[in-house]
Amino acid sequence: MYRFGAFEVDPRSHELRRSGVRIKVQEQLFVLLLKLLERPGELVTREELRVAIWPADTFVDFDTGLNTIIMRLREVLRDSAEVPLFIETAPKLGYRFIAPVEKLEERRAGPESSPKHRRISAGVRWTAAAAILLLVSAGAYLFFKRPDSLGHTSMEVVPLTGMPGRENDPAFSPDGNQVAFTLSDDTVKGRSGIYTMLVGGEKPLQLTNDSNDCCPVWSPDGRTIGFARTGPMVTNLYTLPALGGTPRKIYSIEKTYKEHLAKAPDFSWSPDGRFLLLSIVPASNPSEPERRPAIALVSLDDSSTRLVTSPPPLFSDWSPAFSPDGKMVAFVRSSGPGHIDDLYVVAAAGGEPKRLTFDRCIIDGAPTWTPDGRDVIFPSARGGLSSLWRIPASGGGVPSRIEGAGTSVFSPAAALKSQRLAYVNVFVQANLWKIPLSEAKHVAQSPQLLFATKGETALSYFSPDGRKLAFESTQSGYREIWTVNSDGSNPSQLTFLNGESGTPRWSQDGRFVAFDYRPAYHSEIFVVELPGGVPHIFPTIRGADNTEPNFSHDGKWLYFSSNRGNETTQVWKAPYPSGGVPVRLTRNGGVKPIESADGFLYFAKTFYTDEIWKVPVTGGEETLVMKGTGLGDSWNWAPIPTGIYFINGEGKRTLFFYEFATRKTFPLVSLGKIGLYPAVAPDGNSIVFSQIDQFDQTIMLANHFH
């Protein structure tokens, strides 16, 4: 049996199911689909399909017949020839099944029974995805030792420490007997920082107490630990003795990683101890409007740098990892705002990188090498929720899942001299909450839970009549668009695209929802009619990342953000619904456009800012509206004609109201936990926001890993 997206295929019974519901399909359609599923990612020629569908003595207009079958199959799968999700056409040659395909018997071999997916929305990223929280005490085995058919001992998984707080960034010492990691604990001052833990030991050793420290690595001799300390304008790399001591700064990165896709500053130490491998913005390209990070080799002797990779326009390179012999480098290449990642390898001396994966999904974290240097292990959402995969470093192979590790796992680390693998298991629950208002500057009641889910909800938006909310959610396994009544009842999944969908916005007549989605390497604007419509692409700017749609109040325009021609992202508008030549509205950067009833279009200039600007809806002079509020995130605000509601980005989260008339900021209510993305009801009587109600990260240790 096969699974892809929301579909399951049973070759024995010749059944096709979508979300568990059987779909009637003609025999020829089923045979063609099965032929493509047998070789996912490979070209199946038209001649091969002819032989499979029609016997040799059958007389048929082959070309017309095959084209018709493909068209009907795409209709069944809700696919598109222009923007394919499943079946890609190779003109005059054949077809290729491009979505990740999973054999059900392989999936059932592991402890997880349903693939899920996790995503970071356009311009903003959650730190993790929903998963099953592993509530086990230290020493409790999830998998017990037992011989397998090859004479190996089966992999066993236990928590590394059992400490309170969020653990991250595991890194093995050269002998494989210790693990360095990052701990984040907001409940106790001074507990956050870098730690080391002896495998099988009782108490970890705290090396630093700065909450901005992350990403530890060991020196090849095991005596020193390097780590990154992020700041508002610079990321510094430090080293300190593995048994504790005073940190010594060894290198500075002037541009923060938060400025570029919110990626972690992962780096790698060369086996000979002479170099660090990290992602930097090349100093040789200061004039480019959007400089893209590349992988560079930094000498520990004189701090000189040498580029190892040169990403093409609109791409950036991250998370490098040396091979055990130091000759090769594995890294992640991201497109656009960082939602489509693939794994590459390149010689440490430089050269043309070799692409290993073709998955069009997220790789959230640095890869690691197997001790023999043959395979690369990486976290990927290629099969649903992020899990661990391995692929031959030589290229041309197909990723295979590491069974036993589960889902919603990230940051793998393999020990070089022991059969151990460490990784991070993550649990996140983000729900929708509601705040009733008595008037613009006063809260009627404290926040109330509106809609709970097993996954994440984000970026909700009211329908024009205030009766419904559209939002993005991971509760179906992929990040899709959902709707729910404004009282939290009757949730309904609106899209089934099995990918990266987000930022839904209602049309003024309430009939359509626009959203952004990544069918390939660039985000596009899609529109879907309610109820039950099929999403279709809305033409904007080809070859660019087009995100964050919003309808004009008169319904004649669709606003969006775009980085056309590798430019700084700007706000544009295009005629709706016909499409047409887009009109540029901003000149110095623009994201998240929202038209207000006062005749202005409000926007932020960058994804991480505390400044809100406005421009007339017809274009013209850009005016600063709000600054210095601690906003910090271009998604955490919502305008009304008299002011702006916003949630501060740092410290204790609070809902504020900035009043235009007085230019004063009024605190309304403390949110307690991490609140995000406010949405104001059309009648102004309530605000809905997302709140992270549960969030935990645990480092798991897998023994007997092969």
C-alpha positions as CSV (number, residue, x, y, z in Angstrom):
1,M,0.0,0.0,0.0
2,Y,1.1,3.6,-0.7
3,R,0.4,6.9,1.0
4,F,0.9,10.4,-0.4
5,G,-0.6,13.5,1.1
6,A,-4.2,12.7,2.2
7,F,-4.4,9.7,-0.2
8,E,-3.9,6.0,0.3
9,V,-3.7,3.4,-2.5
10,D,-4.2,-0.3,-2.1
11,P,-2.9,-2.2,-5.1
12,R,-4.5,-5.5,-4.0
13,S,-8.1,-4.2,-3.8
14,H,-7.6,-1.4,-6.4
15,E,-8.9,1.1,-4.0
16,L,-8.0,4.8,-3.7
17,R,-9.0,6.7,-0.5
18,R,-8.8,10.3,0.4
19,S,-8.7,11.0,4.2
20,G,-10.0,7.5,4.7
21,V,-13.0,7.9,2.3
22,R,-13.0,5.6,-0.8
23,I,-13.0,7.3,-4.2
24,K,-14.3,5.7,-7.3
25,V,-11.8,5.8,-10.1
26,Q,-11.7,4.1,-13.5
27,E,-9.4,1.1,-13.9
28,Q,-7.1,2.9,-16.4
29,L,-6.7,5.8,-14.0
30,F,-5.8,3.5,-11.2
31,V,-3.2,1.5,-13.3
32,L,-1.5,4.8,-14.4
33,L,-1.4,6.1,-10.8
34,L,0.1,2.8,-9.6
35,K,2.7,2.8,-12.3
36,L,3.8,6.3,-11.2
37,L,3.8,5.4,-7.5
38,E,6.1,2.4,-8.0
39,R,8.8,4.8,-9.1
40,P,8.3,8.1,-7.2
41,G,10.6,10.9,-8.4
42,E,11.5,9.0,-11.6
43,L,10.5,9.7,-15.1
44,V,7.9,7.1,-16.4
45,T,7.9,7.3,-20.2
46,R,4.8,7.6,-22.3
47,E,5.6,4.3,-23.9
48,E,5.9,2.6,-20.5
49,L,2.4,3.9,-19.7
50,R,1.0,2.8,-23.0
51,V,2.2,-0.8,-22.4
52,A,0.8,-0.8,-18.8
53,I,-2.7,0.6,-19.8
54,W,-3.4,-0.9,-23.2
55,P,-2.7,-4.4,-24.4
56,A,-0.5,-4.8,-27.5
57,D,-3.5,-5.6,-29.8
58,T,-5.5,-2.6,-28.7
59,F,-6.2,0.0,-31.3
60,V,-6.4,3.5,-29.7
61,D,-5.4,7.1,-30.3
62,F,-2.6,6.7,-27.8
63,D,-1.6,10.3,-27.4
64,T,-5.1,11.6,-26.9
65,G,-6.1,8.7,-24.7
66,L,-3.1,9.2,-22.4
67,N,-3.6,12.9,-22.2
68,T,-7.3,12.4,-21.2
69,I,-6.4,9.8,-18.5
70,I,-3.8,12.1,-17.0
71,M,-6.3,15.0,-17.0
72,R,-8.9,12.9,-15.2
73,L,-6.4,11.6,-12.7
74,R,-5.4,15.1,-11.9
75,E,-9.0,16.0,-11.3
76,V,-9.4,13.1,-8.9
77,L,-6.3,14.1,-7.0
78,R,-7.2,17.9,-7.1
79,D,-3.9,18.5,-8.9
80,S,-3.0,21.0,-11.6
81,A,-0.8,20.8,-14.7
82,E,0.4,24.4,-14.3
83,V,1.3,24.1,-10.6
84,P,1.6,20.3,-10.0
85,L,1.4,18.9,-6.5
86,F,1.6,15.2,-7.5
87,I,2.1,14.6,-11.2
88,E,4.7,16.6,-13.2
89,T,4.8,16.6,-17.0
90,A,8.0,16.1,-18.9
91,P,7.0,17.4,-22.3
92,K,7.0,14.7,-25.0
93,L,8.7,12.3,-22.7
94,G,6.4,11.2,-19.9
95,Y,5.4,12.0,-16.3
96,R,7.0,12.0,-12.9
97,F,5.3,11.6,-9.5
98,I,6.9,14.4,-7.4
99,A,5.2,14.2,-4.0
100,P,6.7,12.1,-1.2
101,V,5.4,8.6,-1.3
102,E,5.3,6.3,1.7
103,K,4.8,2.5,1.8
104,L,2.3,1.8,4.6
105,E,4.0,-1.3,5.8
106,E,7.3,0.7,6.3
107,R,5.4,3.3,8.3
108,R,3.8,0.8,10.6
109,A,7.2,-0.8,11.4
110,G,8.0,2.2,13.6
111,P,6.3,3.5,16.7
112,E,4.4,6.2,14.9
113,S,1.2,5.4,13.1
114,S,0.3,8.5,11.2
115,P,2.6,10.9,9.3
116,K,2.2,14.5,10.1
117,H,3.8,17.7,8.9
118,R,5.1,20.9,10.3
119,R,5.8,24.3,8.8
120,I,6.9,27.9,9.5
121,S,4.7,30.3,7.9
122,A,5.8,32.9,5.4
123,G,8.2,35.4,7.0
124,V,7.8,33.8,10.4
125,R,8.7,30.6,11.9
126,W,7.4,28.6,14.9
127,T,10.3,26.9,16.6
128,A,8.7,23.4,16.4
129,A,5.7,21.3,15.4
130,A,3.1,19.2,17.2
131,A,4.1,15.7,18.3
132,I,3.4,13.0,20.8
133,L,5.1,14.1,24.1
134,L,7.3,11.3,25.4
135,L,6.5,11.3,29.1
136,V,9.1,8.8,30.3
137,S,11.4,9.0,33.2
138,A,15.2,8.7,32.9
139,G,16.2,5.2,32.3
140,A,12.8,4.0,30.9
141,Y,13.2,2.2,27.6
142,L,11.0,3.0,24.7
143,F,12.6,0.1,22.7
144,F,14.1,-2.9,24.5
145,K,17.2,-4.9,23.4
146,R,16.4,-7.8,21.2
147,P,18.4,-9.5,18.4
148,D,17.3,-8.8,14.9
149,S,17.7,-11.0,11.8
150,L,21.2,-9.5,11.1
151,G,22.6,-10.1,14.5
152,H,22.4,-6.5,15.5
153,T,20.9,-5.2,18.7
154,S,17.8,-3.2,18.1
155,M,18.0,0.6,18.7
156,E,16.8,1.7,22.2
157,V,15.8,5.2,23.0
158,V,15.9,7.0,26.4
159,P,15.9,10.6,27.5
160,L,19.3,12.1,28.0
161,T,18.8,14.1,31.2
162,G,15.1,14.4,32.2
163,M,15.8,18.0,33.2
164,P,13.1,20.6,33.3
165,G,13.2,23.2,30.5
166,R,13.7,23.0,26.8
167,E,16.7,21.1,25.6
168,N,18.3,21.6,22.2
169,D,21.4,21.3,20.0
170,P,22.9,18.0,21.1
171,A,26.6,17.4,20.1
172,F,28.7,14.4,21.0
173,S,32.2,14.5,22.3
174,P,34.8,12.8,20.0
175,D,34.7,9.7,22.1
176,G,30.9,9.6,22.1
177,N,30.7,9.5,25.9
178,Q,29.4,13.0,26.5
179,V,26.8,15.3,25.0
180,A,26.9,19.1,25.0
181,F,23.5,20.8,24.6
182,T,21.6,24.0,25.1
183,L,19.0,24.4,27.9
184,S,16.3,27.1,27.9
185,D,14.5,27.6,31.2
186,D,12.5,30.8,31.7
187,T,11.3,29.8,35.2
188,V,14.7,29.9,36.9
189,K,17.1,32.8,36.4
190,G,20.6,31.7,35.4
191,R,19.6,28.1,34.5
192,S,19.6,28.7,30.7
193,G,22.9,28.1,28.8
194,I,25.3,25.5,27.6
195,Y,25.6,22.2,29.4
196,T,27.5,18.9,29.1
197,M,26.2,15.5,30.2
198,L,28.1,12.2,30.6
199,V,26.1,9.5,28.9
200,G,24.6,7.4,31.8
201,G,25.7,10.1,34.3
202,E,23.5,11.6,37.0
203,K,24.0,15.4,36.8
204,P,24.8,17.7,33.9
205,L,27.6,20.3,34.1
206,Q,26.5,23.9,33.4
207,L,29.2,25.8,31.4
208,T,27.4,29.1,30.7
209,N,24.4,30.9,32.1
210,D,23.4,33.2,29.2
211,S,20.0,32.5,27.6
212,N,21.4,33.7,24.2
213,D,23.9,30.8,24.0
214,C,23.3,28.0,21.6
215,C,24.7,25.5,19.1
216,P,27.6,23.9,21.0
217,V,30.3,21.9,19.1
218,W,33.3,20.0,20.4
219,S,36.9,20.5,19.4
220,P,38.5,17.4,17.8
221,D,40.6,16.7,20.8
222,G,37.6,16.9,23.2
223,R,39.1,19.5,25.4
224,T,37.2,22.6,24.2
225,I,33.6,23.5,23.4
226,G,32.6,26.1,20.9
227,F,29.2,27.9,21.0
228,A,27.3,30.8,19.5
229,R,26.0,33.8,21.5
230,T,23.4,35.8,19.6
231,G,22.8,39.5,20.1
232,P,20.7,42.3,18.5
233,M,23.3,43.2,15.9
234,V,26.0,40.6,16.1
235,T,26.5,36.8,16.6
236,N,29.7,36.0,18.4
237,L,31.4,32.6,18.5
238,Y,33.2,31.6,21.7
239,T,35.2,28.7,23.0
240,L,35.7,27.5,26.6
241,P,37.2,24.5,28.3
242,A,35.0,21.4,28.3
243,L,35.2,21.3,32.1
244,G,34.2,24.9,32.5
245,G,36.1,28.2,32.5
246,T,36.0,31.7,30.9
247,P,34.7,32.0,27.4
248,R,37.0,33.4,24.7
249,K,35.6,35.1,21.7
250,I,37.0,33.8,18.4
251,Y,34.8,35.2,15.7
252,S,32.0,37.7,15.1
253,I,29.2,37.7,12.5
254,E,28.0,41.2,12.0
255,K,24.6,40.4,10.6
256,T,22.2,38.5,12.9
257,Y,20.7,35.2,11.8
258,K,17.3,36.4,12.8
259,E,17.6,38.9,9.9
260,H,17.9,36.1,7.5
261,L,15.1,33.5,7.8
262,A,15.5,33.1,11.6
263,K,18.0,30.2,11.1
264,A,20.1,29.0,14.0
265,P,23.8,29.8,13.8
266,D,24.9,26.2,13.4
267,F,28.7,25.7,12.8
268,S,31.1,22.8,12.5
269,W,34.7,22.2,13.6
270,S,37.1,20.7,11.1
271,P,38.6,17.3,12.2
272,D,42.1,18.8,12.1
273,G,41.1,21.5,14.5
274,R,42.2,24.4,12.2
275,F,38.9,25.7,10.8
276,L,35.3,26.5,11.6
277,L,32.6,26.1,9.0
278,L,29.7,28.5,9.2
279,S,27.1,30.4,7.3
280,I,27.9,34.1,6.7
281,V,26.8,36.9,4.4
282,P,29.7,37.4,2.0
283,A,31.4,40.8,2.6
284,S,32.1,41.0,-1.2
285,N,28.4,41.7,-2.0
286,P,27.5,44.7,0.2
287,S,25.7,46.4,-2.7
288,E,23.1,43.7,-3.3
289,P,19.7,44.6,-2.0
290,E,19.2,41.2,-0.4
291,R,22.5,39.5,0.4
292,R,22.3,35.8,0.9
293,P,24.2,33.7,3.4
294,A,26.8,31.2,2.0
295,I,29.0,28.6,3.6
296,A,32.5,29.8,4.5
297,L,35.6,28.3,6.0
298,V,37.1,30.4,8.8
299,S,40.7,30.0,9.9
300,L,41.2,29.8,13.7
301,D,44.8,31.0,13.2
302,D,44.1,34.4,11.6
303,S,40.3,34.6,11.2
304,S,40.6,34.7,7.4
305,T,37.6,33.4,5.5
306,R,37.2,31.5,2.3
307,L,33.8,30.8,0.6
308,V,32.9,27.2,0.1
309,T,29.6,27.8,-1.6
310,S,28.0,30.5,-3.8
311,P,24.3,30.1,-3.7
312,P,22.3,31.3,-6.8
313,P,20.0,34.4,-6.6
314,L,17.2,34.0,-4.1
315,F,18.9,31.0,-2.4
316,S,20.9,30.9,0.8
317,D,23.1,28.2,2.4
318,W,22.9,27.1,6.1
319,S,23.8,24.5,8.7
320,P,27.1,23.1,7.4
321,A,28.6,19.9,8.8
322,F,32.1,18.4,8.1
323,S,32.3,14.8,7.0
324,P,34.3,12.6,9.5
325,D,37.4,12.8,7.3
326,G,37.0,16.6,6.7
327,K,37.0,16.3,3.0
328,M,33.3,16.9,2.4
329,V,30.6,19.3,3.7
330,A,26.9,18.7,4.0
331,F,24.7,21.8,4.1
332,V,21.1,23.0,3.6
333,R,20.2,25.3,0.7
334,S,17.0,27.3,1.2
335,S,14.9,29.2,-1.4
336,G,13.0,32.5,-0.8
337,P,12.1,33.2,2.8
338,G,13.3,29.7,3.7
339,H,10.4,27.3,3.4
340,I,11.8,25.0,0.7
341,D,15.0,23.3,1.7
342,D,17.2,20.7,0.2
343,L,20.3,18.8,1.2
344,Y,23.6,19.3,-0.6
345,V,27.2,18.1,-0.3
346,V,30.3,19.9,-1.6
347,A,34.0,19.3,-1.3
348,A,35.6,21.3,1.6
349,A,38.0,22.8,-0.9
350,G,35.0,24.2,-2.8
351,G,33.5,23.3,-6.2
352,E,30.1,22.5,-7.6
353,P,27.7,21.2,-4.9
354,K,25.9,17.9,-5.4
355,R,22.2,18.0,-4.6
356,L,21.0,15.0,-2.5
357,T,17.3,15.6,-1.9
358,F,14.5,16.9,-4.2
359,D,11.7,17.1,-1.6
360,R,10.4,20.7,-1.7
361,C,9.9,20.7,2.1
362,I,11.5,21.9,5.3
363,I,14.9,20.7,6.7
364,D,14.8,22.2,10.1
365,G,18.3,21.9,11.6
366,A,21.8,20.9,10.7
367,P,22.6,17.5,9.1
368,T,25.0,15.0,10.6
369,W,27.2,12.3,9.1
370,T,27.3,8.6,9.9
371,P,30.7,7.6,11.3
372,D,31.8,5.8,8.1
373,G,31.0,9.0,6.1
374,R,28.8,7.2,3.7
375,D,25.4,8.6,4.7
376,V,24.0,12.0,5.8
377,I,21.3,12.1,8.5
378,F,18.9,15.0,8.4
379,P,15.6,16.1,9.9
380,S,12.9,16.5,7.2
381,A,9.1,17.0,6.9
382,R,9.2,15.0,3.6
383,G,6.9,12.3,5.1
384,G,4.7,14.5,7.2
385,L,5.7,15.7,10.6
386,S,9.5,16.1,10.8
387,S,11.3,12.8,11.3
388,L,14.9,11.6,10.8
389,W,16.1,10.4,7.4
390,R,19.4,9.2,5.9
391,I,20.6,9.3,2.4
392,P,23.9,8.3,0.7
393,A,26.4,11.2,0.4
394,S,27.5,10.0,-3.0
395,G,24.2,11.2,-4.5
396,G,21.5,9.4,-6.5
397,G,19.9,7.7,-3.6
398,V,16.5,7.8,-2.0
399,P,16.1,8.9,1.6
400,S,15.2,6.2,4.1
401,R,13.5,6.9,7.4
402,I,15.3,6.1,10.6
403,E,12.7,3.9,12.3
404,G,12.3,4.1,16.0
405,A,13.1,7.9,16.3
406,G,9.4,8.9,15.9
407,T,8.1,12.2,14.5
408,S,8.5,15.9,15.4
409,V,12.2,15.4,15.9
410,F,15.0,17.7,14.9
411,S,18.7,18.4,15.4
412,P,20.3,14.9,14.9
413,A,23.8,14.2,16.1
414,A,25.7,11.0,15.5
415,A,28.6,9.8,17.7
416,L,31.8,9.0,15.7
417,K,33.2,6.3,18.0
418,S,30.1,4.7,19.5
419,Q,26.8,3.5,18.1
420,R,24.8,6.4,19.5
421,L,22.4,9.0,18.0
422,A,21.0,12.0,19.8
423,Y,18.1,14.2,18.6
424,V,15.5,16.6,19.9
425,N,11.9,15.6,20.4
426,V,9.5,18.5,20.3
427,F,5.9,19.1,21.5
428,V,4.0,22.3,20.7
429,Q,0.4,23.1,21.2
430,A,-0.8,26.5,20.0
431,N,-4.5,27.3,20.4
432,L,-6.8,30.2,19.5
433,W,-7.8,32.6,22.4
434,K,-10.3,35.4,22.5
435,I,-10.3,38.7,24.4
436,P,-13.7,40.5,24.7
437,L,-13.4,44.3,24.5
438,S,-15.7,46.9,26.1
439,E,-14.2,49.6,23.9
440,A,-11.0,50.2,22.0
441,K,-8.8,50.8,25.1
442,H,-10.5,48.5,27.6
443,V,-10.8,44.8,28.0
444,A,-14.2,43.4,29.1
445,Q,-12.9,40.0,30.3
446,S,-9.6,38.2,30.6
447,P,-8.5,36.0,27.7
448,Q,-10.7,32.9,27.0
449,L,-9.8,29.7,25.2
450,L,-11.7,29.8,21.9
451,F,-10.5,26.8,19.9
452,A,-8.1,24.0,21.0
453,T,-6.2,21.7,18.7
454,K,-3.5,19.0,18.9
455,G,-1.3,21.0,16.6
456,E,-0.5,24.6,15.9
457,T,-2.9,27.4,14.9
458,A,-1.7,30.7,13.7
459,L,-2.5,33.9,11.8
460,S,-6.3,33.9,12.2
461,Y,-8.5,36.4,10.3
462,F,-12.2,37.3,10.7
463,S,-14.6,37.1,7.8
464,P,-16.3,40.4,6.9
465,D,-19.5,39.6,8.8
466,G,-17.5,38.4,11.8
467,R,-19.1,35.0,11.9
468,K,-16.1,32.9,10.9
469,L,-12.3,32.8,11.3
470,A,-9.8,31.5,8.7
471,F,-6.5,30.3,10.1
472,E,-3.5,28.1,9.3
473,S,-3.2,24.9,11.3
474,T,-1.1,21.7,11.4
475,Q,-3.8,19.6,13.0
476,S,-4.3,17.5,9.8
477,G,-0.6,16.8,9.5
478,Y,0.3,19.4,7.0
479,R,-0.1,23.2,7.4
480,E,-3.4,23.8,5.7
481,I,-6.1,26.5,5.8
482,W,-9.0,25.9,8.1
483,T,-12.2,27.8,9.1
484,V,-14.1,27.9,12.4
485,N,-17.1,29.7,13.7
486,S,-16.3,32.8,15.7
487,D,-17.6,31.0,18.9
488,G,-15.0,28.2,18.3
489,S,-17.5,25.7,16.9
490,N,-17.6,23.7,13.6
491,P,-14.0,23.6,12.5
492,S,-13.5,22.7,8.8
493,Q,-10.5,22.1,6.7
494,L,-10.5,24.3,3.6
495,T,-7.4,23.2,1.7
496,F,-5.8,19.8,1.1
497,L,-2.6,20.8,-0.6
498,N,-0.3,18.8,1.7
499,G,2.4,21.5,1.9
500,E,3.1,25.1,3.0
501,S,-0.1,27.1,3.2
502,G,-0.6,30.2,5.3
503,T,-1.8,33.8,5.9
504,P,-5.4,33.4,4.9
505,R,-7.5,36.5,4.2
506,W,-11.2,36.9,3.3
507,S,-12.6,38.7,0.3
508,Q,-15.0,41.5,1.2
509,D,-18.0,39.5,0.0
510,G,-17.0,36.6,2.2
511,R,-17.0,34.1,-0.7
512,F,-13.3,33.6,-1.1
513,V,-10.2,33.2,0.9
514,A,-6.8,34.1,-0.4
515,F,-3.6,32.6,1.0
516,D,0.0,31.9,0.1
517,Y,1.3,28.5,-0.8
518,R,4.6,27.0,-2.0
519,P,3.9,24.6,-4.9
520,A,7.6,24.6,-5.8
521,Y,10.5,26.9,-5.0
522,H,8.5,30.1,-4.8
523,S,5.5,31.2,-2.9
524,E,2.4,32.0,-4.9
525,I,-1.0,33.6,-4.1
526,F,-3.9,31.2,-4.2
527,V,-7.6,31.8,-4.0
528,V,-10.3,29.3,-2.9
529,E,-14.1,29.7,-3.0
530,L,-16.2,28.6,0.0
531,P,-17.5,26.1,0.5
532,G,-15.7,23.2,-1.2
533,G,-13.9,25.1,-4.0
534,V,-10.6,24.0,-5.5
535,P,-7.7,26.4,-4.8
536,H,-6.4,28.1,-7.9
537,I,-3.4,30.3,-8.4
538,F,-3.9,34.1,-8.7
539,P,-1.3,35.5,-11.2
540,T,1.0,38.0,-9.6
541,I,4.8,38.2,-10.3
542,R,6.3,35.1,-11.9
543,G,9.6,33.8,-10.6
544,A,9.4,35.7,-7.3
545,D,8.2,34.9,-3.8
546,N,4.6,36.3,-3.6
547,T,3.2,36.1,-0.1
548,E,0.8,37.7,2.4
549,P,-2.3,38.5,0.3
550,N,-5.0,40.9,1.4
551,F,-8.1,42.2,-0.3
552,S,-8.9,45.8,-0.8
553,H,-12.1,47.1,0.8
554,D,-13.7,47.7,-2.6
555,G,-12.8,44.2,-3.7
556,K,-11.0,45.4,-6.9
557,W,-7.5,44.8,-5.8
558,L,-5.4,42.1,-4.1
559,Y,-2.4,43.3,-2.1
560,F,0.6,41.1,-1.6
561,S,4.4,41.2,-0.8
562,S,7.0,40.2,-3.4
563,N,10.7,40.1,-3.9
564,R,10.6,40.5,-7.6
565,G,13.9,40.3,-9.4
566,N,15.9,39.6,-6.2
567,E,14.9,43.0,-4.9
568,T,14.1,43.9,-1.3
569,T,10.5,42.7,-0.6
570,Q,7.9,45.3,-1.4
571,V,4.2,45.7,-1.2
572,W,2.3,45.4,-4.6
573,K,-1.3,45.2,-5.7
574,A,-2.9,43.5,-8.7
575,P,-6.4,43.8,-10.2
576,Y,-8.9,41.3,-8.8
577,P,-10.3,39.0,-9.9
578,S,-9.0,39.3,-13.4
579,G,-5.3,39.7,-12.6
580,G,-3.2,42.0,-14.6
581,V,0.0,44.1,-14.4
582,P,0.9,44.5,-10.7
583,V,1.4,48.0,-9.2
584,R,4.2,48.6,-6.8
585,L,3.1,50.6,-3.7
586,T,6.3,50.8,-1.5
587,R,9.9,51.8,-2.3
588,N,11.9,51.1,0.8
589,G,10.7,47.6,1.8
590,G,7.3,46.4,2.7
591,V,5.6,43.3,4.2
592,K,2.2,42.3,5.6
593,P,-0.1,44.9,3.8
594,I,-3.4,45.6,5.6
595,E,-5.9,48.1,4.2
596,S,-7.7,50.1,6.9
597,A,-11.0,51.9,6.7
598,D,-9.2,55.3,6.8
599,G,-8.0,54.9,3.2
600,F,-4.5,53.9,4.0
601,L,-2.5,50.7,3.5
602,Y,-0.6,49.8,6.6
603,F,2.6,47.7,6.4
604,A,5.9,46.9,8.0
605,K,9.2,47.3,6.2
606,T,10.8,44.1,7.3
607,F,9.8,40.9,8.9
608,Y,11.4,41.8,12.3
609,T,10.7,45.4,13.2
610,D,8.9,47.6,15.7
611,E,8.0,50.1,13.0
612,I,4.6,50.3,11.3
613,W,4.2,52.6,8.2
614,K,1.3,53.6,6.0
615,V,0.9,54.6,2.4
616,P,-2.3,55.8,0.5
617,V,-4.0,52.9,-1.2
618,T,-3.4,54.6,-4.5
619,G,0.3,55.0,-3.8
620,G,2.4,58.0,-2.7
621,E,4.3,59.1,0.3
622,E,5.2,56.6,3.0
623,T,4.6,57.8,6.5
624,L,5.9,56.3,9.8
625,V,3.0,55.5,12.1
626,M,4.4,53.7,15.1
627,K,7.9,53.1,16.5
628,G,9.7,52.1,19.6
629,T,6.9,49.9,21.0
630,G,8.8,46.7,21.3
631,L,6.7,45.1,18.6
632,G,9.6,43.1,17.2
633,D,7.6,41.0,14.8
634,S,5.8,42.2,11.7
635,W,2.9,39.8,12.3
636,N,2.0,40.8,15.8
637,W,-0.2,43.8,15.1
638,A,-3.7,44.7,13.6
639,P,-4.9,48.2,12.7
640,I,-8.4,49.7,13.2
641,P,-9.3,53.3,12.1
642,T,-8.4,54.8,15.5
643,G,-5.2,52.9,16.2
644,I,-3.2,49.7,16.2
645,Y,-3.5,46.6,18.5
646,F,-0.2,44.8,19.0
647,I,1.6,42.3,21.1
648,N,5.2,43.0,22.3
649,G,7.8,40.6,21.0
650,E,10.0,40.3,24.1
651,G,9.6,40.0,27.8
652,K,6.2,39.3,29.3
653,R,3.7,39.2,26.5
654,T,1.0,41.9,26.7
655,L,-1.7,43.2,24.4
656,F,-1.3,47.0,23.8
657,F,-3.3,49.6,21.9
658,Y,-1.5,52.5,20.2
659,E,-3.9,55.4,19.7
660,F,-3.4,57.6,16.6
661,A,-5.0,60.8,18.1
662,T,-2.8,60.9,21.2
663,R,0.2,58.9,20.0
664,K,0.1,57.0,23.3
665,T,0.4,53.3,24.0
666,F,-2.1,51.7,26.4
667,P,-1.5,48.3,28.0
668,L,-4.7,46.3,27.9
669,V,-4.1,42.8,29.3
670,S,-1.2,40.5,30.2
671,L,-1.3,37.3,28.1
672,G,0.7,35.2,30.5
673,K,2.1,32.8,27.9
674,I,3.5,33.5,24.4
675,G,0.7,35.2,22.5
676,L,1.0,36.0,18.8
677,Y,-0.9,37.4,15.8
678,P,-3.9,39.4,17.0
679,A,-7.0,39.7,14.7
680,V,-9.7,42.2,15.4
681,A,-13.4,41.4,14.9
682,P,-15.2,43.7,12.3
683,D,-17.4,45.1,15.1
684,G,-14.4,45.8,17.3
685,N,-15.8,43.9,20.2
686,S,-13.2,41.2,20.4
687,I,-9.6,40.2,19.5
688,V,-8.5,36.6,18.7
689,F,-4.9,35.6,18.9
690,S,-2.7,32.4,18.9
691,Q,-1.1,31.3,22.2
692,I,1.5,28.7,22.7
693,D,0.0,26.8,25.6
694,Q,2.4,23.8,25.7
695,F,6.0,23.7,24.5
696,D,8.7,21.2,25.4
697,Q,11.9,19.9,23.9
698,T,13.6,16.8,25.1
699,I,17.0,15.4,23.9
700,M,16.6,11.7,23.2
701,L,19.5,9.3,23.2
702,A,19.4,6.3,20.8
703,N,21.8,3.5,21.7
704,H,22.8,0.7,19.2
705,F,22.3,3.0,16.2
706,H,23.5,1.5,13.0
